Amino acid sequence: MFRSPKTAAWWHGLCLRWQIGRRTEVPTDTPSRRPRPVLCRADQWTLAVLVAGCFSTILVNWAWQSAFRGGRIEIEKAERLAADFEVQLNEAQWPELTLLPGIGETLARRIVEYRDKHGPFQSVDQLEHVKGIGPKTMRRIRTYLRVEAPPIRGGIHQNSAPS
């Protein structure tokens, strides 16, 4: 199995070190002798050097990222960015409406239900007729809303309820 006697002796010594290190009872012939450690001194140094090398690599990478790639970002101190989007009020379904500030699932479903029942919105102000939307909510969401006529199919608006 081994190519040379030196290799075989080395493996035998390694195996003995592992067995002695794992032994929990003290041999009876030498009661004052401490059990040998699992790793010999050279193996402990090798492991310590590897761990120190990993930590230093992490530290150098962190410094590199901070210095040359724009620095670290402090989330709590970062400048807030405003979302710039518009929702087409006559085409949006309730999941899209929930993206508006202060509009949850229930209110979004009410908007869609109102639109289905009364036809497409003619203006953004008409949204105040929906239960749960008042002047305060309208001030928050007005900049995100857009009203356009829905596409016409056969002379009838798509969202119009039949009479």
C-alpha positions in Angstrom: 0.0 0.0 0.0 2.8 2.5 0.9 5.6 3.1 -1.6 8.4 3.4 1.0 9.0 2.3 4.5 9.4 5.9 5.6 5.8 6.7 4.5 4.5 3.6 6.2 6.3 4.6 9.5 5.0 8.2 9.2 1.4 7.0 8.8 1.8 4.6 11.7 3.1 7.4 13.9 0.3 9.6 12.9 -2.3 7.0 13.7 -0.7 6.3 17.1 -0.8 10.0 17.9 -4.5 10.2 17.1 -5.3 7.1 19.2 -3.3 8.3 22.1 -4.9 11.8 21.9 -8.4 10.4 21.9 -7.7 8.1 24.9 -9.6 9.3 28.0 -8.1 7.0 30.6 -4.6 7.3 31.9 -2.4 4.2 31.4 -1.9 2.3 34.6 1.9 2.0 34.2 2.4 5.8 34.2 -0.2 7.3 36.5 1.4 10.8 36.5 1.6 11.1 32.7 -0.9 13.5 31.0 -2.7 12.3 27.9 -1.1 13.6 24.7 -3.0 16.2 22.7 -4.9 15.3 19.6 -2.6 17.4 17.5 1.1 17.5 17.9 2.9 20.8 18.3 3.8 21.1 14.6 0.2 20.4 13.6 -1.1 23.0 16.1 1.3 25.6 14.6 0.2 24.7 11.1 -3.5 25.1 12.0 -2.8 28.4 13.8 -1.0 29.8 10.7 -3.9 28.7 8.4 -6.5 30.3 10.7 -4.4 33.5 10.9 -4.1 33.5 7.1 -7.8 33.2 6.7 -8.5 36.1 9.1 -5.9 38.3 7.5 -7.4 37.5 4.0 -10.8 38.6 5.2 -9.4 41.8 6.8 -7.5 42.7 3.6 -10.6 42.0 1.5 -12.7 44.2 3.8 -10.2 47.0 3.6 -10.0 46.7 -0.2 -13.8 46.9 -0.5 -13.9 49.9 1.8 -11.1 51.8 0.1 -11.4 51.1 -3.6 -15.0 50.2 -4.2 -16.9 53.2 -2.8 -16.7 52.5 0.9 -19.0 50.8 3.2 -22.7 51.8 3.3 -24.2 52.6 6.7 -27.9 51.6 6.0 -29.3 53.8 8.9 -27.4 56.8 7.6 -27.9 56.3 3.9 -29.8 58.8 1.8 -33.3 57.7 1.2 -34.2 57.4 -2.5 -37.7 58.1 -3.7 -39.5 55.5 -5.8 -40.5 57.0 -9.1 -43.4 55.1 -10.6 -46.9 55.7 -11.7 -50.0 53.4 -11.5 -52.6 53.6 -14.3 -55.7 53.7 -12.1 -58.0 52.2 -14.8 -55.8 49.2 -15.7 -54.1 48.4 -12.4 -55.1 45.3 -10.5 -55.1 45.1 -6.7 -51.5 43.8 -6.3 -50.2 46.8 -8.2 -52.3 49.2 -6.1 -50.8 47.8 -2.9 -47.5 49.3 -3.9 -48.9 52.8 -3.2 -48.1 54.2 0.2 -50.8 53.6 2.7 -52.8 51.3 0.5 -53.1 47.7 1.8 -54.7 44.7 0.2 -58.2 45.5 1.5 -58.2 49.0 0.2 -56.7 48.0 -3.1 -59.5 45.4 -3.6 -62.1 48.1 -2.8 -60.6 50.3 -5.5 -60.8 47.6 -8.1 -64.4 46.6 -7.0 -65.5 50.3 -7.2 -64.0 50.6 -10.7 -65.7 47.3 -11.8 -69.0 48.5 -10.4 -69.0 52.1 -11.6 -66.8 52.0 -14.7 -63.4 53.6 -15.3 -62.2 56.6 -13.3 -62.5 59.9 -15.2 -60.1 61.6 -12.8 -57.9 60.9 -9.8 -60.2 62.9 -7.6 -63.0 60.4 -8.2 -61.0 57.9 -6.1 -62.2 59.7 -3.0 -65.6 58.1 -3.5 -64.0 54.7 -2.5 -64.7 53.9 1.1 -61.5 54.3 3.2 -59.9 56.9 1.0 -60.0 60.4 2.3 -58.1 63.7 1.6 -55.1 62.6 3.7 -54.7 59.3 1.7 -55.2 61.2 -1.6 -52.4 63.6 -0.7 -50.0 60.7 -0.1 -50.8 58.8 -3.3 -51.8 61.5 -5.8 -48.3 61.8 -7.4 -48.3 58.1 -8.1 -51.6 57.9 -9.9 -52.4 58.4 -13.6 -55.8 58.2 -15.3 -56.2 57.4 -18.9 -59.2 56.1 -20.8 -59.1 52.3 -21.0 -58.9 50.6 -24.4 -62.2 50.5 -26.2 -63.5 47.1 -27.5 -66.4 47.3 -29.9 -67.4 50.7 -28.7 -67.6 49.6 -25.0 -65.0 50.4 -22.4 -63.2 47.3 -21.2 -63.9 47.9 -17.5 -67.5 49.2 -17.9 -70.1 47.2 -16.2 -73.0 46.2 -18.5 -76.3 48.0 -17.8 
